Amino acid sequence: MNRFVAMCFLLAASTALAQTAASAGRELSPAERSIAEARKSIEKKPDQYAGYNQLSMALARRARETSDVNFYAQAEDALKKSSELKPGNLDGEKIHVWLLLGRHDFPAALEAAKLLYKKVPDDVLVYGFLTDANVELGNYADAEKSAQWMLDLRPGNLPGLTRAAYLRELFGDDDGAIELMEMAFQSTPPTENEDRAWILSQIGHLKLMEGKTLEAEKVLNEALAVFPGYHYALGNLARVRIEQKRFDDAVTLLQQRYQAAPHAENLYDLAEALELAGKKDEASKAFSEFETKSLLETSKKDNSNRELVFYYADHVREPAKALEVAEREHAWRHDCFTLDAYAWALHGNGRDEEARGQMEAALSVGIRDSRMLRHAGEIALQLGDRANGLRYLQDAAALHAPGWEQAQVMLVTAQSDKTR
């Protein structure tokens, strides 16, 4: 594509973007505004790499706003143009790591971030990349060090606060996580409505994990008021509705989310909600579509393997398939959620000693998650370890967070068996 054609394309795309928003009767989102500004910059100076970096980053932000991975492909195209104009430019290398994280290629992102660290050892954003990649791979000590460096270099910086909050959650300090997220929210400009909605969605999630359903509902409704139709808020509000036994409402919310973000993992959540709502035929169809969709991406880094494990283990009772998927995911990452799925798959195949080891490793970080604790309790009971089995189930039920009722049923059953 020659320069004139490229300029015309960018101008037309920018104009179309504004017209689309206007025809829809809404304002441009922060990412859309950034995309339009970047395209104008490229139009004026098509031979300068900075505009393409700006466009790439804006497109990556739009991917988060919409959960549409096609924006990552567009971002990579813009970044490629930046690299052609100025090979090895630092901002382009940073965006490259950002895109790797967005694509869930965490091993590659970690290696690229380490190379960047050698070039700029005092860059807050690079420490953020190191934190993100290490968290997703299960390298929690390294992630904690990187997050602390972010806050040491620039106390109170927004990216550092949100990353520290997530680590607090993983380490079992939900109150501390909420406090940091609220600090981050106060530091976010009112014009950044997607960022504000994302933070509110995380606070709502944390409130729900503490069993504070009404508080979670309030915060999530605030997120949807700030950014209507926001997929993260819709998903978390659906979980609130499930806890409230409002299953039909949860289905409606998850249908909205899946329409906005048609990912396999979102379809799995919708299928489970349909099942809870008593819509068995629709649930069966949704589960079948989920399996087909999930298998197409199972060998990719950006996948729905954990959901696929639980589908095979809990819904269709095919433990061998569950273990096959779990082993594939466990081969390259060891975060607590992957370890939980792997342990559950091992348990389904009668390998409970191995399952207990994986479950203990998953919980060792300190996370307080009802489903994980229930899994640990069931595995311990299967091994005849009643003391720890009951303790895990009691801890799970006490949280009053999603999954606690199943733990309560198991706890009552186990206690009843003990008295016989």
N, C-alpha and C positions, 0 to 999 in steps of 0.2 A: 504494500500500500504506500503510494507516494505521500509527500507531506501535505499537499493540498487536499487530497482525499481524506487523510487522517484528520485534518483540521475540520473539514466539513462534517465528518462523522461525529467528532467530539462535540461540535456546536449543536448538531441535530439531536444528539443524545441528551445534552444538557437541557435544550429547549423542551424536548419530549418529557424529560423528568419533571420539569416545572409545570408543563401542561397537564401531565397525568395527576400530579398532586392537586392542581387547581380544579380539574374536572371532578376529582373525588371530594372536593370541598374540604380539604385539610391543608395544614401547613406542612412544609417539608420537615422530615425528621432531621436530627443533627447530622447523621451520616449522609443523608441525601443532600443537605446543604453543603457538606464538605465535598461530596462528589461533584456537585455543580461548580463549586469554587475551583476545584482542581482542574476540571475540564476547561474552565475559562483561562486558568493560568497556562495550561498547555496550548490553548488556542493562541495566546499572545506570544509565548516563547516555546515553540515546539521542539527546539533543539536543546533545551535545558532539562536535565534529569530530575530536578527537584519536583517539578509538577507531576511527573509520573509516580514518584514516591508518595506524594500527597494523595494522588488518586488511588494508589494501591492500598494505602492505609484506610482511606475513606471507604473503599469497597469492602475491606475486611471488617470495618465497623458495621457496615450494612449487613454483612453476613450474620453478625451477632444479633442485630435488631430483628432480622426476619427469620433467622435459622435456615437461610437458603444458601447451600454450599456452592451454588453456581457463582455467587459473588466472589468466592475464593479463587475460582478459575479466572475470573476477570481481573482480580487483584494480581494474580501471578503473571498475567499477560502484561499488565502495566509495569510490574516490577522488572520483567524481562527487558522492556524498552528502556527503563532506567539504567539497567546494567549495560545495555548496549551503548548508551550515551556516555556513561562513566563507570567502567568496570571497577568493582570493589569499593564503591562508595559506601561509607559507614551507615548512613540512614537506610540504604537499600538492604544492607546485610541484616540490620535490626528487623526490618519488615519481613525479610525472608524467614527469620526465626519465628516471628509472630504468626506467619502463615503456616509454618510447620506445626505450631501448637494448635492453630485452628483446624488443621487437618488431622489432629490427634497423632501425628508422627512424633511421639515424645522422645524416642531414642535419638532420632536425627536432630530434633530440636535441642536436646541436651548437648550433643556434641558441637552443634553450631554455636550454642550459647557459650560453651567453654572456650571456643576459638575467639569469640568476641571479647570475652573477659580478658584474654591475654592482650588484646589491643587497647581496651578501655576498662581497666580494673576498678574504676570509681564511678561507673555509670549505673544509676538507679534502675533504669529499664532493663539492663543486662542482668542484674541481680533478680529482677522480676521474672525474666525468662528462666533463669536457673531454678528459681523457686517453683514455677509452674511445672516444668518438666520433671523435676525431682519428686514433687508431690504425686504426679500421675503415675510415676514408675514405682512409687513406694519408698523412695529414699528420703524418709521424713527428717532425719537428722540434718542432712545436707540442705533440705528445703528450709528448715528452721533457721539455719545459719544465714542463708541467703536473704530470707525475709528480714531477719534482724539487721543485717547490713543495710538493707533498704531504709529502714527507720533510723539507723545510726547516721547514715550519710545525709538524709534529709528528714528530720523528725516530722511526723504527722503527714507525710506525703500520701496522697490518695491511693495510688497503686500498692504502696506498702501496707496501708491499713486494711485493705480488702484481702490481701494475701495473708496477713497475720490473722485476720478474723477466721479465714477458712482453716488455718492450722489450729487455731483455738478450738474450733468445732471438732476437728479430727482428734484432738488431744482430750476431748471430753469436757471442755469448758464452754458450754453454750452461752452462759451469761457474759463471759468475756468476749465471745465472738459477736454477740449482739451489741455490746458496748462499742466495739471497734467499728462495726458496720454503721452504727448511728453516728459516730464521729465522721466516718467517710461521707455519710449522707449530708451532714451539715456542711461539709467542705465542697460539695458538688454544686456548681452554679445552676440556678433555676432553668437556664436555657438548655442544659444537658438533660433533657427529659428521659432519654433512654437509659442513661447512666443512673439517674435517680430511680427509675422504675426497676432496674436490675438490682440495685441495692435494697430497695423495699421488698423485692421478691425474695432476696436472700434472708432478710430479717423475718419475713413471714414464714419461710421454711424453718428457720431456727426456732421461732415461737412454736411452730407445730411440733418440732422434735422434742420440745419441752412439755408437750401436752397442753399448751395454752391455745386451744382451738379458736376461741373468740378473738383473742388478740391477733392471732395469725390471720383470721378472716378480715379484720379491720385493716391491717397493714397491706394485705394483698389487694383489697378493693382500692386502697390509695394508689397502689402501683398501677392498677388498670385505669384509674382516673388520670394519672400522669401520662401514661402511654397506652391508650385503648388497644385492646386485642393483643397485648404483649404475651408472647408464648410462654415465657418463664412464669409469669404471674398466673396465667390460666392453668398451667400444670399444677402449681402449688395450691391454688384455690380448689381445684378438683380434689386434691388429697384432703383438704379441709372438709369438703362436702362428703367424702367417703367416711370420714370420722364421725360426721353428723348423721350418717345413715341416709343422706340425701343422694342416693345413687343415680337417679335419673338426672339430677342437676350436674353431678360429676360427669356423666356421659356427655351431656351437652357441652360442658366446658372442654372436655378432652376431644370432642369432635371439632370444636373451633380450633383447638391447638393443632390437631392433626391436619386440618385444612390449611392452616398457616405454615406449618412445619411438618411436611409429610415424611418423617423419618420412621424407621422401623421401631425404634424404642418407644416412640410416641404412640404408634399403633398397638404395641403390646399393652401399654397402660390403658388405652381405650378398650381393648379386648377384655382386660380384667374388670374394668368398670361395668362393661356390658354384662359380664357374668354375674357380678354382684347385683345388678339391677334386674336379674332374672330373665334377661333377653338371651336365652341360650343359643338360638339359631344365629343371631347376629354376632354373638361372642365367638361361636365356633368358626364362622366365616372370617372374622377379624383375626383370630389366632392363626388360621390357615394362611391368610395373606401375609401376616407377620412372619411366619416361618419362611415362606418363599422369599420375601424381601430380605430377611436377615441372612439367609444362606448365601445370597448374592454378594454380600459384603463381608462375610465371616473371615476371609483371609486378609482383609484390609486392616489398616490400623484404626481407621474411623469406622467402627462397627457397633453392632448391638449384641455382642457375644454374651454379656452377662445376662441380659434378658432372655437370650436363647437358651442358656443353661437352665434358668428357672422354668422356662416353658417346657423343656424336655423333662426336667426333674419333677415338677409339681403339677403340670396340666395333662400331659400325655403319657407320663410315667415310662419314659424311655431313658433309663439311667445311663446306658452305654453311650448314647448320643450326647447326653449332658456332659459326661466326662470327656468325651472327645473334644467338644467345644471348649470346655474349661481348661483342658491341657494346652490347647492352642493359645489361649489368651494368657495363661500363666507362664508360658514359655518366654514372654517378653516384658511382662509387668507384674509387680508384686505389691500394688497398693491394697489397702485393707478390703476394698469392695471386691476386687478380683480374688483375693485370698478367700473371702467368704463364699463366693460362687464356686470356687474350686473345692473348698471343704465340703460344701453341700453336695456337689457332684460325687465326690469320693464317698460320702456317707450313703448316697443312693446306691452305690455299687458295693456296699458292705465293707468298705475300707476305712473303718471308723478310727483306728489308731492314727492313720495318716491324716484323716479329717480333723481330728482333735489338734494335731500339731499345727495344721494350717489355720484353724480357727483361733488357737491361742496366739499365733503370730498376728492375725488380723486384729484381735482385740488388744494386743499389747501396746498399741499406740495410745489407747485410752478412750477410743470412740464409744459413745453411748447411743446405740442403735438397737431398737427393739427387735427387728428381724434378725440381726446378727446375733444378738444375745439369745434369742429363741433357738436359732440354729445350734449355737454352742451348747445350750441346755439339752436339746434333743440328742445331740451326739454324745454328750457325757452320760446321759441316762442309758443310751444304747450300750455303752461300755460298762454299765453297772456302777458308775460313779454318781450315786444319788446326791451326795452332798453338793458337789459342784453343779450337777444338773439342776437341782432345785434352786440353788443360788442364782444361776444364770436366768432361769425362768422368772424368779422373783424380781430380779433387776429389770428384766424386760417389761414385765407387767407394771412395775412401779412407774415407768416413764410416762405411761398414758399417751404414748406417741404411736404413729402408724405401726401396726403389727402387734400392739400390746395385748389385744383381746385374744389372739391366737395363743400367745404365751400364757395368758391367764387360764385358758381352757386346758392347756397341757399341764400347767402347774396343779390345777385342781385334780386332774386325772392322776398325775404322779403322786400327789399327797394321798389320794384315796387308795391307790394301789398299796401304798406303804402301810396303811392301817389295817389292811385285810390279813 
